[in-house]
Amino acid sequence: MFTAIAGVIGIPYFTLIVVLITLIIFARDKWPAGLVAMGSAIVLGVFGCVATDKVFSGWSSNLTLMIMGMMIVGNALFKTGAVLLVGKSIMKAKFASNERVVMVIIMIASGLLSAFLSNTAVVATFIPLIGAMVAASNGKLKNKNLLMPLGLATAIGGALTLVGSTAQPMANSILEQQGLPLFGMFDFVPVVLPMFICLIVYFATVGYNMMNKHLDFEDTVAAVDVSTIENVKTTWKTWFSVGILVFCVAGFVAGWGKTGIIALIGAAAAMLTGCVSFKEAVKEAVDWNTIFVMAFAQTIAAAMNDSGAGKMVAETAVNLVGTNLLAQTAACVIVITVLTNIMSNTATAAMMTPIYIAIAAQMGVNPYTFVMAVAVAANLTAATPIGGTAITMTLPAGYRFKDFLRIGTPINIMWAVLAIVLIPIVYSFEFVG
């Protein structure tokens, strides 16, 4: 019956309507994204837009298992003090009273950590570290001048590797669904590293001056127990947790097996050795909202492909923009950058990857370059504080929406331009057929 109802409208059109409604609900941010993704996946399955056995198949996918495993491995690094040691080194350094230098060092450290660990966990760790430094600086450091750069550095730093953010593995999983070549661990570095450097240069120069000009509110710092940070000590578990991360990264790069299996081996090792307890892994380490989004967004992506909706959108896009590859790349980056500033980057990647795979098919090129553009652009959020959780977490510093518009928009534009220019150069389009 339900399939017949969707058939009256047309399965591709019905799928697009559901996906559009899902996008709107995601953007409004009224309900948890995981709940919205689950509801959308169920509707698509019930109305015959995707096979019912695919509705929950994302829970056993390589992508979901990899993200879950790496969340536990990352949490072990925080529990054993490995990440706190990095922050403590910054806090005790000679340059710790020079705000501009401290800002740059924090951005570099947090960005590189986010390439392998949860960026929200990195931000959660650095906020009290920064608070302790500000409190001890006698006014030389300001919380409001350090937290925004921290949030943006972790956001773009997460795009450096396959596992640093959820958008890249989501795009990879859709490539895998369709039997296409996958991204490697460091395939994103040639494009994203220049963006990361651009962000640091921007905040060290123009951005820093803009913060001093526009952040005209009183600086606020939450009470921080400095002794907790100063007294952090290394144990064998600290170094063992670091070893687990090295094992996982080496396994991903060397291709020792499926990334989900490697991540779960790392997670099991962390729990069996007490680096993180099973209870902590389930209750604290795993962000279940993200896991729900990852699992059910794969169903939405499959519906876009199986129903023919993705192909229909692709045909329309080619008719509107034309067959110029640079123009299509620019349209891809611009549209997705706008979307990811108002909704989850995971959802953005899930919705747009099937469309650009279909566009590549329409234009007779390998989809790798377009999907690279989708995955990278899904991380380019700087103009609003709602596009990424790591950025939203910095709002207690007192930032207003307009502060991100003023200070973040220029870097968002620079990132988009770099993506449009670099992606076709680094990953040239390969014609097929």
C-alpha positions in Angstrom: 0.0 0.0 0.0 2.7 2.5 1.0 4.7 1.7 -2.1 1.6 2.4 -4.2 1.2 5.8 -2.6 4.8 6.7 -3.4 4.2 5.3 -6.9 1.5 7.8 -7.6 4.0 10.7 -7.2 6.8 8.6 -8.7 9.5 6.9 -6.5 12.3 9.3 -7.5 10.1 12.4 -6.8 8.9 10.9 -3.5 12.5 10.2 -2.5 13.5 13.8 -3.2 10.6 15.1 -1.2 11.6 13.0 1.8 15.2 14.0 1.5 14.3 17.7 1.1 12.1 17.5 4.3 15.0 15.7 6.0 17.4 18.5 5.0 15.1 21.2 6.4 14.6 19.4 9.7 18.4 18.9 10.0 18.9 22.6 9.4 16.3 23.6 11.9 18.1 21.5 14.6 15.0 21.0 16.7 15.4 17.3 17.1 18.5 15.1 17.5 20.1 14.5 14.0 20.3 10.7 14.7 16.5 10.6 15.3 15.8 12.5 12.1 18.1 10.2 10.1 16.4 7.1 11.5 12.9 8.5 10.8 13.9 9.4 7.2 15.4 6.0 6.6 12.3 4.2 7.9 10.0 6.3 5.7 12.1 5.6 2.7 12.1 1.9 3.4 8.3 1.7 4.1 7.4 3.5 1.0 9.7 1.4 -1.2 12.3 4.0 -2.1 15.0 1.6 -0.8 15.0 -2.2 -0.1 13.9 -2.9 3.5 17.0 -4.9 4.2 19.0 -1.8 3.6 17.2 0.3 6.2 19.3 -1.0 9.1 22.2 -2.3 7.2 24.3 0.7 8.1 24.7 -0.6 11.6 26.9 -3.4 10.4 28.7 -1.3 7.8 32.5 -0.9 7.8 32.0 2.9 8.2 29.9 2.7 11.4 32.1 0.1 13.0 35.3 2.2 12.2 33.8 5.4 13.7 32.6 3.5 16.8 36.0 1.9 17.3 38.0 5.1 16.8 35.7 6.9 19.3 36.8 4.4 21.9 40.5 4.6 21.0 40.3 8.4 21.1 38.6 8.3 24.5 41.4 6.1 25.8 44.0 8.7 24.8 42.1 11.3 26.9 41.4 9.0 29.8 45.1 8.0 30.1 46.3 11.6 29.9 48.1 11.4 26.6 46.3 14.5 25.1 46.6 16.4 28.4 50.4 16.1 28.2 50.3 18.0 24.9 48.2 20.8 26.5 50.5 20.8 29.6 53.5 21.3 27.4 51.9 24.3 25.8 50.9 25.8 29.1 54.4 25.5 30.6 56.3 26.8 27.5 58.2 30.1 27.5 55.9 31.6 24.9 52.8 31.0 27.1 52.3 34.8 27.7 52.3 35.8 24.0 48.7 35.6 22.9 49.3 35.5 19.2 52.0 32.8 19.5 49.9 30.7 22.0 46.9 30.9 19.6 49.0 29.6 16.7 50.5 26.7 18.7 47.1 25.7 20.0 45.7 25.7 16.5 48.5 23.6 15.2 48.3 21.1 18.1 44.5 20.8 18.2 44.2 20.6 14.4 46.7 17.8 14.1 45.2 15.9 17.0 41.8 16.3 15.3 43.1 14.5 12.2 43.1 11.3 14.2 40.8 11.9 17.2 37.3 13.2 17.8 37.4 17.0 17.3 34.8 17.5 19.9 36.9 15.6 22.5 39.9 17.7 21.5 38.0 20.9 22.0 36.6 19.6 25.3 40.2 18.9 26.5 41.6 22.2 25.3 38.9 24.5 26.7 40.0 24.0 30.4 43.7 24.1 29.4 43.1 27.5 27.7 41.1 28.6 30.8 44.0 27.7 33.1 46.5 29.6 30.9 44.2 32.7 30.7 43.7 32.7 34.5 47.4 32.5 35.1 48.4 35.2 32.5 47.4 38.3 34.4 45.4 39.6 31.5 47.9 38.8 28.8 45.7 36.1 27.3 42.0 36.3 26.5 39.6 33.3 26.3 37.6 35.0 23.5 40.8 35.3 21.3 41.7 31.7 21.7 38.6 29.6 21.6 37.3 30.6 18.2 40.6 29.7 16.5 40.6 26.5 18.4 37.2 25.4 17.2 37.9 26.3 13.5 41.3 24.6 13.6 39.8 21.3 14.9 37.0 21.6 12.3 39.4 21.8 9.3 42.1 19.6 11.0 39.5 16.8 11.0 39.5 16.9 7.2 43.2 16.0 6.9 42.7 12.3 7.1 40.1 9.6 6.3 39.2 9.1 10.0 39.5 12.7 11.3 35.9 13.7 10.5 32.7 11.8 9.7 32.2 13.3 6.2 35.1 11.5 4.6 34.3 8.0 5.8 30.6 8.6 4.9 31.6 9.5 1.3 33.9 6.5 1.3 31.0 4.2 2.4 28.8 5.4 -0.5 31.7 4.8 -2.9 32.0 1.3 -1.5 28.2 0.7 -1.8 28.5 1.4 -5.5 31.7 -0.7 -6.0 33.9 2.4 -6.8 37.5 3.0 -5.7 37.9 4.3 -2.2 39.9 7.1 -0.6 43.1 6.3 1.2 44.1 7.5 4.7 46.0 10.6 3.6 44.4 11.3 0.2 42.9 14.6 1.5 46.2 16.1 2.7 47.3 17.8 -0.6 44.0 19.8 -0.6 43.2 20.3 3.1 46.8 21.0 4.4 46.9 24.3 2.4 43.5 25.2 3.9 44.8 24.5 7.4 47.9 26.6 6.8 45.7 29.4 5.3 43.6 29.4 8.5 46.6 29.7 10.7 48.1 32.5 8.7 44.7 34.3 8.6 44.3 34.2 12.4 47.9 35.1 13.0 47.4 38.3 10.9 44.0 39.7 9.8 41.9 37.4 11.8 43.6 38.3 15.1 43.1 42.0 14.4 39.5 41.4 13.5 38.9 39.6 16.8 40.4 42.5 18.8 38.1 44.8 16.9 34.8 42.9 16.8 34.9 40.8 20.0 33.9 43.8 22.1 32.3 41.9 25.0 33.8 41.2 28.4 36.0 38.1 28.5 34.7 35.3 30.6 36.6 32.2 31.8 35.0 29.3 33.7 36.6 28.2 36.9 39.4 25.7 36.2 41.2 23.3 38.5 44.7 24.0 37.4 46.1 21.3 39.6 44.3 18.6 37.6 46.3 19.7 34.5 49.6 20.3 36.2 49.5 17.0 38.1 48.8 14.8 35.1 51.4 11.9 35.0 52.3 9.3 32.4 51.8 5.6 33.1 52.2 2.6 30.9 48.6 3.0 29.9 49.4 6.4 28.5 51.9 5.1 26.2 49.9 1.9 25.5 47.0 4.1 24.3 49.3 6.0 22.0 50.6 2.7 20.7 47.0 1.6 19.9 46.5 4.8 17.9 49.7 4.2 16.0 48.6 0.6 15.3 45.3 1.8 13.9 46.7 4.5 11.7 49.4 2.1 10.4 46.7 -0.5 9.7 44.6 2.0 7.8 47.5 3.1 5.7 49.0 -0.3 5.1 45.6 -1.9 4.4 46.0 -4.7 6.9 42.2 -5.3 6.7 38.9 -3.5 6.7 39.2 -0.2 8.6 36.2 -1.2 10.8 38.0 -4.4 12.0 41.2 -2.6 12.7 39.4 0.1 14.7 37.5 -2.5 16.7 40.8 -4.4 17.4 42.2 -1.1 18.8 39.0 -0.5 20.8 39.1 -4.0 22.3 42.8 -3.6 23.2 42.0 -0.3 25.0 39.2 -1.9 27.0 40.9 -5.1 27.8 44.0 -3.3 29.2 41.9 -0.8 31.2 42.9 2.3 29.3 39.1 2.8 29.1 36.5 0.6 30.8 33.7 -1.0 28.9 31.1 1.1 30.8 33.0 4.3 29.9 33.3 3.2 26.3 29.5 2.7 26.0 28.4 5.7 28.1 31.0 8.3 27.3 33.3 7.4 24.4 30.7 6.5 21.8 28.6 9.5 20.6 25.4 7.6 19.8 23.8 10.5 18.0 26.7 10.5 15.6 26.5 6.7 15.2 22.7 6.9 14.5 23.4 9.6 11.8 26.2 7.5 10.3 24.1 4.3 10.2 20.9 5.7 8.8 22.4 8.3 6.5 23.8 5.4 4.5 20.2 4.3 4.0 19.3 7.7 2.7 22.2 7.7 0.3 21.2 4.2 -0.9 17.7 5.5 -1.5 19.0 8.4 -3.6 20.9 5.9 -5.8 18.4 3.0 -5.9 15.3 5.1 -6.5 16.8 7.0 -9.4 16.5 10.3 -7.6 20.2 11.0 -7.7 20.3 10.4 -11.4 17.4 12.8 -11.9 19.0 15.5 -9.9 22.3 14.9 -11.8 20.6 15.4 -15.1 19.1 18.6 -13.9 22.4 19.8 -12.6 24.2 19.1 -15.8 21.4 20.9 -17.8 21.7 23.9 -15.5 25.4 24.2 -15.0 26.6 22.6 -18.2 29.4 20.1 -18.8 32.3 22.3 -17.8 34.1 20.3 -15.1 35.5 23.4 -13.3 32.0 25.0 -13.3 30.5 21.8 -11.8 33.3 21.6 -9.2 32.6 25.2 -8.2 28.9 24.6 -8.0 29.5 21.5 -5.9 31.9 23.2 -3.4 29.7 26.3 -3.1 26.4 24.5 -2.5 27.9 22.1 0.0 29.8 24.8 1.9 26.5 26.6 2.4 24.7 23.5 3.5 27.5 22.4 5.9 27.3 25.8 7.7 23.7 25.1 8.7 23.6 21.3 9.2 25.6 18.2 10.0 28.6 17.6 7.7 27.8 13.8 7.9 24.3 14.4 6.6 25.5 16.8 3.9 28.0 14.2 2.6 25.4 11.5 2.7 22.9 13.5 0.7 25.3 15.0 -1.9 27.7 12.1 -2.6 25.2 10.0 -4.6 24.2 13.1 -6.6 27.7 13.8 -7.6 28.5 10.2 -8.4 25.5 10.4 -10.8 26.7 13.7 -12.2 30.1 12.1 -12.9 28.3 9.3 -14.7 26.4 11.9 -16.8 29.6 13.7 -17.7 31.6 10.5 -18.4 34.2 11.0 -15.7 35.5 9.0 -12.8 33.5 10.2 -9.7 36.6 10.3 -7.4 37.3 14.0 -8.0 33.7 15.1 -7.5 33.3 13.0 -4.3 36.6 14.4 -3.1 35.0 17.9 -3.5 31.9 16.8 -1.6 33.9 15.3 1.3 36.2 18.3 1.6 33.5 21.0 1.2 31.4 19.2 3.9 34.1 20.3 6.4 34.3 23.9 5.3 32.3 25.4 8.2 33.5 28.7 9.6 30.8 31.3 9.0 28.3 30.1 11.6 28.6 28.4 15.0 26.0 25.8 14.2 27.7 23.9 11.4 30.0 21.7 13.6 29.7 20.6 17.2 33.4 21.4 17.8 32.7 25.1 16.9 29.4 25.2 18.8 31.3 24.1 21.9 33.3 27.4 21.9 30.1 29.5 22.4 30.5 29.8 26.2 33.3 32.2 25.5 30.5 34.7 24.7 30.5 34.6 20.9 27.5 35.9 19.0 26.3 34.6 15.7 27.4 37.8 14.0 31.0 37.3 15.3 31.3 34.1 13.2 29.8 35.9 10.2 32.3 38.7 10.4 35.4 36.7 11.3 34.6 33.3 9.9 33.1 34.2 6.5 36.4 35.5 4.9 38.2 32.2 5.8 35.2 30.2 4.5 35.4 32.0 1.2 39.2 31.4 1.0 38.7 27.7 1.8 36.0 27.4 -0.9 38.3 29.1 -3.5 41.2 26.8 -2.6 39.0 23.8 -2.9 37.7 24.8 -6.3 41.2 25.5 -7.6 43.2 22.7 -5.9 40.9 19.7 -6.3 40.8 19.6 -10.1 44.6 20.2 -10.2 45.6 17.6 -7.6 43.0 15.0 -8.6 42.5 15.6 -12.3 39.3 14.3 -13.8 39.7 11.0 -15.5 37.3 10.3 -18.4 35.8 6.8 -18.6 34.0 4.8 -21.2 
